Amino acid sequence: MRLMREQMERLLNLRGYELKRIGDAPRGFASCLDSAKANGLAPKTVFDVGVGYGTEIAHARQVMVDAVRAQDWVMKDERIEALFHEFGDSAIIFRVRCWIEHYVETRRIIDQLNTCLYDALNEAGIVMPDPIRTLYHRVDPADRDGLVAVLREARR
């Protein structure tokens, strides 16, 4: 059983999951497929969420943590975090971290986590801005009149 647990741990690490040892209860291969937790492992799930500039940081953090904590697939005895990660181009980026119960349900849990965060932020009136990019083009003064004529013609 120890060998199987080590193989499962290596496999999950290769796929980019951070793992936490939960205990030392040996289980069979079926349990291994059903849940990494059943084999003494649980994956950490990390998501980036952007909120609008001007949002109160502490309020946004609390809304996200409370929304994730309310989900039944989150390990309640492990820390749930919403960390101010970076200043993005169009948003303040939080990195939300939690430990999940079942490895095999990861894709469904990603959907549920995104949905619960989206709904909670909307209910709290916290804006999740669309990406905005402003482009400035330099135009040679000699070409200016020709460009203006083309743009006027395109408006018609």
HELIX and SHEET records of a PDB file:
HELIX    1   1 ARG A    2  LEU A   14  1                                  13    
HELIX    2   2 PHE A   29  ASP A   34  1                                   6    
HELIX    3   3 LYS A   37  ASN A   39  5                                   3    
HELIX    4   4 ILE A   57  ARG A   69  1                                  13    
HELIX    5   5 TYR A  103  GLU A  105  5                                   3    
HELIX    6   6 THR A  106  GLU A  123  1                                  18    
HELIX    7   7 PRO A  141  ARG A  155  1                                  15    
SHEET    1   A 4 GLU A  18  ARG A  21  0                                        
SHEET    2   A 4 LEU A  41  VAL A  51 -1                                        
SHEET    3   A 4 ILE A  92  TRP A  99 -1                                        
SHEET    4   A 4 GLU A  81  PHE A  87 -1                                        
END                                                                             
